[in-house]
């Protein structure tokens, strides 16, 4: 009969990367279900929301802003273009560079989903004071910025 392996001393459930990933995954799973009637995946929503916030992004800018890896993002953009939600445009300064923007249909769909996204955020922050929610936002931005050297 073998003896069980000893517990690893690193307390996973208190590790910040684990906690952030776990919270993000839970919120993402819930919002994914809410996006179904709109015909969008969570990553497709991130692209639309990002382009709604900052139009005319290059693919490399969108990788950072939408937090989706390059190979996945290319497929997502292709799908959104086929659905008529996103348009590709040549950059006037550099004819080879492509910029992405929401089509009118994509902008309308994004505007329709934003209140739902805000409701989900409100539920996730239910037991936070306004000050705690603002502090959390600031800490997450700082955590993101501090993680730059790790990339």
SULUR-V993710 format. One record per helix or strand. SS is the DSSP state (helix for helix, strand for strand). FROM is the first residue (numbers start at 0). LEN is the number of residues. If there is no record, write none. Layout:
ss:SS from:FROM len:LEN
ss:SS from:FROM len:LEN
This chain:
ss:helix from:11 len:3
ss:helix from:15 len:23
ss:helix from:41 len:12
ss:strand from:56 len:1
ss:helix from:58 len:8
ss:helix from:69 len:13
ss:strand from:85 len:5
ss:strand from:97 len:5
ss:helix from:103 len:21
ss:helix from:129 len:21
